[in-house]
Amino acid sequence: MATKQKISPEDATILKTYGTSPATKRFARDLMLEGKTLEEVIKTCQNIAKKEQEIKNTWYRAMLREMSDQRFDGTTYELQKLLEDKAVVTEKILSRANRHLKELTALGKPKSRELQVFIKILERYLKKISDFNHYAYKLMKDGKSLKEIAAVAAERDRTEQIENEERLWRIQCVHHCQKLFDYGGQVAPLLLEQALDRKGIKDGKTRELQVQLVFQSFSKKGENYSVLKNIDYAYCRDYVLTMKSIHPLLVNFLVADEWVSPETAEFFLDKEISRFIIEAGQASLVYMPFHRMAEEIRKKEKITVIDRNVLTIEGFYDNAIKKYQA
């Protein structure tokens, strides 16, 4: 009869990293109880994980082939965009952003708040892709069809995104609106006027009071964001995310109002970076800044809409870059 081996905390930690499911981890524990060495257990679990990954890759390729001849609806289109190799492209852009931030630091320049925000957005985007793929794979093993996977995963995405990020978006919105008041000149009053118009508040005294309340909330260093919600929070959030997501169309304005340094502006004007931002916006991910940016581009430049998810961008980013480099 096998006796239970004692393993060090370090070995236990290593053991926990192998296997992609509780079942695999239980299997690893059983191997230890059978008297297998740590090296033998790790090798066995590695082989299991490798086989599981091969199965996943085969399924992903089959799904993409199946989808290649379809006319996608909204949810299926989102699934396709996530199952394509977007993670590789995003990781490349993230690597460039981190490298540029390090270069600015090495030159003794101030850390770019905008670049740091962009990096955090990319990190969340990568996690979103990974989570989505794992969840879709689980549904597939449960016998769900492609259409069912798209519908269930999209609904899960909407619910979780709203619940997990609503408070974060509000705090960020107040933080960036504070910068609008500090540096935006006439932009901040315009933002308030438009928000009050959308709320249907026409009385002069009432409007003035709302403005005072907003300034008071900002004076509390962004801790109180309830007032911002009262003057049409959703509009303010969308406006600020558009401003702070950084797109070539907006860089000229941002530099003029001291939002970003010329070095950071140059990074966002780069052809590869700007193209990535525009194309990421096409995926129409729920509550993602990229989607809002794409919508702003469509409205400002009157770009043809093929359907509700796809924007025509052929040659657009080249023209935008030429325009703002002139």
C-alpha positions in Angstrom: 0.0 0.0 0.0 1.4 3.4 -1.0 2.2 5.8 1.7 1.7 9.5 1.5 4.9 11.4 0.7 5.8 14.6 2.4 6.6 17.4 -0.1 8.0 20.8 0.6 5.9 23.9 0.2 8.0 24.8 -2.9 7.3 21.5 -4.5 3.6 21.8 -3.7 3.5 25.2 -5.4 5.2 23.7 -8.5 2.7 20.8 -8.5 -0.3 23.2 -8.4 0.8 24.9 -11.5 0.4 21.8 -13.7 -2.9 20.6 -15.1 -5.7 22.8 -16.3 -8.5 21.5 -14.2 -9.3 20.3 -10.7 -9.5 16.7 -12.1 -5.9 16.9 -13.3 -4.8 18.2 -10.0 -6.5 15.4 -8.2 -4.8 13.0 -10.6 -1.5 14.5 -9.7 -2.2 14.1 -6.0 -3.1 10.4 -6.6 0.2 9.9 -8.4 2.0 11.3 -5.4 0.1 8.9 -3.1 1.1 6.0 -5.3 4.8 6.8 -4.6 5.6 8.6 -7.8 8.4 11.2 -7.5 7.8 14.8 -8.0 9.6 14.8 -11.4 7.4 11.9 -12.6 4.2 13.6 -11.5 5.2 16.9 -13.2 6.1 15.1 -16.5 2.8 13.2 -16.5 0.8 16.3 -15.9 2.8 18.2 -18.5 1.9 15.5 -21.1 -1.8 15.8 -20.1 -1.8 19.6 -20.4 -0.1 19.3 -23.7 -2.7 16.9 -25.0 -5.5 19.1 -23.8 -4.0 22.1 -25.6 -3.7 20.1 -28.8 -7.4 19.3 -28.5 -8.3 22.9 -28.0 -6.2 24.1 -30.9 -7.8 21.5 -33.2 -11.3 22.7 -32.1 -10.4 26.4 -32.6 -9.2 25.7 -36.1 -12.3 23.7 -36.9 -14.5 26.5 -35.6 -12.7 29.1 -37.7 -13.1 27.0 -40.8 -16.8 26.6 -40.0 -17.2 30.3 -39.5 -15.2 31.4 -42.6 -18.2 30.9 -44.9 -20.8 32.4 -42.7 -22.4 35.8 -42.7 -21.9 36.7 -39.0 -24.4 38.3 -36.8 -23.2 40.5 -33.9 -22.4 37.8 -31.3 -20.9 35.4 -33.7 -18.7 38.2 -35.1 -17.4 38.9 -31.6 -16.6 35.3 -31.0 -14.7 35.1 -34.3 -12.7 38.2 -33.5 -11.7 36.7 -30.1 -10.9 33.2 -31.5 -8.7 34.7 -34.2 -5.1 35.2 -33.2 -5.7 38.7 -31.6 -3.8 37.8 -28.5 -0.5 37.7 -30.5 -1.1 41.1 -32.0 -2.2 42.6 -28.7 0.9 41.2 -26.9 3.1 42.8 -29.6 1.4 46.2 -29.1 1.6 45.8 -25.3 5.4 45.0 -25.5 5.9 48.2 -27.6 4.0 50.3 -25.2 6.0 49.0 -22.2 9.2 49.5 -24.1 8.3 53.1 -25.0 7.4 53.8 -21.3 10.8 52.5 -20.2 12.6 54.6 -22.8 10.8 57.7 -21.6 11.9 56.8 -18.0 15.5 56.2 -19.1 15.6 59.6 -20.7 14.4 61.2 -17.4 11.1 62.2 -18.8 7.9 62.2 -16.7 5.9 59.0 -16.8 3.0 59.3 -19.3 -0.4 58.8 -17.6 -2.0 58.2 -21.0 0.5 55.5 -21.9 0.0 53.8 -18.5 -3.8 53.8 -19.0 -3.3 52.4 -22.5 -1.1 49.6 -21.1 -3.8 48.7 -18.5 -6.5 48.6 -21.2 -4.3 46.2 -23.3 -3.7 44.0 -20.2 -7.5 43.8 -19.6 -8.1 43.1 -23.3 -5.6 40.2 -23.2 -7.3 38.7 -20.1 -10.7 39.1 -21.8 -9.6 37.2 -24.8 -8.1 34.4 -22.7 -11.2 34.1 -20.4 -13.5 34.1 -23.4 -11.6 31.3 -25.2 -11.5 29.1 -22.1 -15.2 29.6 -21.4 -16.1 28.9 -25.1 -14.0 25.7 -24.9 -15.9 24.6 -21.8 -19.3 25.1 -23.5 -18.0 23.1 -26.5 -17.1 20.1 -24.2 -20.7 20.4 -22.9 -22.0 19.8 -26.4 -23.1 23.3 -27.2 -23.2 24.3 -30.9 -21.3 27.3 -32.3 -24.4 29.4 -32.3 -25.2 28.5 -28.7 -21.7 29.2 -27.6 -21.8 32.7 -29.2 -25.1 33.6 -27.6 -24.3 32.2 -24.1 -20.8 33.7 -24.0 -21.9 37.1 -25.2 -24.6 37.3 -22.5 -22.1 36.2 -19.9 -19.6 38.8 -21.1 -22.2 41.6 -20.9 -23.3 40.7 -17.4 -19.8 40.2 -15.9 -18.4 43.3 -17.6 -21.1 45.6 -16.2 -20.9 44.1 -12.7 -17.1 44.1 -12.4 -16.1 47.4 -14.1 -19.0 49.8 -13.6 -17.5 51.2 -10.3 -14.0 51.4 -11.9 -15.3 53.3 -14.9 -17.0 55.8 -12.7 -13.9 56.4 -10.6 -11.8 56.8 -13.8 -14.4 59.1 -15.3 -14.2 61.4 -12.4 -10.4 61.3 -12.4 -10.2 62.2 -16.1 -13.0 64.8 -15.9 -10.9 66.5 -13.2 -8.1 66.8 -15.7 -10.7 68.2 -18.2 -11.4 71.0 -15.7 -7.8 71.5 -14.9 -6.4 71.6 -18.5 -9.3 71.4 -20.9 -10.1 75.1 -21.1 -13.4 75.5 -22.9 -13.9 71.7 -23.2 -15.1 71.2 -19.6 -17.8 73.9 -19.8 -18.9 72.4 -23.1 -19.1 69.0 -21.6 -21.3 70.2 -18.8 -23.5 72.2 -21.1 -24.1 69.2 -23.4 -24.7 66.9 -20.5 -27.3 69.3 -18.9 -29.0 69.6 -22.3 -29.3 65.8 -22.6 -30.9 65.8 -19.1 -33.4 68.4 -20.3 -32.3 70.9 -17.6 -33.1 74.3 -19.1 -33.6 76.5 -16.1 -30.6 78.8 -15.6 -30.4 78.6 -11.9 -30.7 74.8 -11.9 -28.0 74.5 -14.4 -25.7 76.8 -12.4 -26.4 74.7 -9.3 -25.5 71.5 -11.1 -22.2 73.0 -12.3 -21.4 74.0 -8.7 -22.2 70.5 -7.4 -19.9 69.0 -10.0 -17.0 71.3 -8.9 -17.7 70.4 -5.3 -17.5 66.7 -6.0 -14.2 67.2 -7.8 -12.9 69.1 -4.8 -13.2 65.9 -2.9 -10.5 64.3 -5.1 -12.9 62.2 -7.0 -14.2 60.2 -4.0 -17.8 61.3 -4.6 -18.9 60.4 -8.1 -22.7 60.4 -7.5 -23.1 64.0 -8.6 -21.5 63.2 -11.9 -24.0 60.4 -12.5 -26.8 63.0 -11.8 -25.8 65.1 -14.8 -25.9 62.1 -17.2 -23.0 59.9 -16.1 -23.2 57.6 -19.2 -22.6 60.5 -21.5 -19.7 61.8 -19.5 -18.2 58.4 -19.3 -18.4 57.9 -23.0 -17.0 61.3 -23.7 -14.1 60.9 -21.4 -13.3 57.4 -22.6 -13.2 58.7 -26.1 -10.9 61.5 -25.1 -8.6 59.3 -23.0 -8.4 56.3 -25.3 -6.1 58.3 -27.6 -6.7 58.1 -31.3 -4.8 59.9 -34.1 -7.8 62.1 -34.7 -7.6 63.5 -31.2 -3.8 63.6 -30.6 -3.4 67.1 -32.0 -6.0 68.5 -29.6 -4.5 66.5 -26.7 -1.0 67.8 -27.3 -2.3 71.4 -27.6 -3.9 71.2 -24.2 -0.9 69.5 -22.5 -2.7 66.1 -22.1 0.3 64.2 -23.6 3.9 64.9 -24.3 5.1 65.1 -27.9 7.0 61.8 -27.3 3.8 60.0 -26.3 1.8 61.5 -29.1 4.5 60.2 -31.6 3.9 56.7 -30.1 0.2 56.8 -30.7 0.5 58.2 -34.2 2.7 55.2 -35.2 1.0 53.4 -38.1 1.0 50.0 -36.4 -0.4 51.3 -33.1 -3.1 53.5 -34.6 -4.2 50.7 -37.0 -4.4 48.3 -34.0 -6.7 50.7 -32.1 -9.0 51.2 -35.1 -9.3 47.5 -35.8 -9.8 46.6 -32.2 -12.7 49.0 -32.2 -14.4 46.9 -34.9 -14.8 43.9 -32.5 -17.6 45.9 -30.8 -16.7 44.4 -27.4 -19.1 45.4 -24.7 -18.0 48.5 -22.7 -14.6 48.5 -24.3 -13.0 51.9 -25.0 -11.9 50.6 -28.5 -15.6 50.3 -29.5 -16.4 53.8 -28.4 -13.4 55.2 -30.3 -14.6 53.5 -33.5 -18.0 55.0 -33.1 -16.6 58.4 -32.7 -14.5 58.0 -35.9 -17.6 56.9 -37.8 -19.5 59.9 -36.7 -16.7 62.4 -37.3 -15.5 61.1 -40.6 -18.8 59.7 -41.9 -17.3 56.3 -42.6 -19.6 53.8 -44.4 -21.2 51.3 -42.0 -21.3 47.8 -43.6 -23.3 46.4 -40.6 -23.5 47.3 -37.0 -20.2 45.7 -36.2 -17.9 46.4 -39.1 -16.5 49.7 -40.1 -14.8 50.5 -43.5 -11.3 51.7 -42.6 -9.4 51.0 -45.9 -6.8 53.8 -46.1 -8.4 55.7 -43.3 -5.6 55.4 -40.8 -3.0 56.5 -43.4 -5.0 59.7 -44.2 -5.4 60.4 -40.5 -1.7 60.1 -39.8 -0.8 62.3 -42.8 -3.3 64.9 -41.7 -1.9 65.3 -38.2 1.8 65.0 -39.1 1.5 67.9 -41.5 
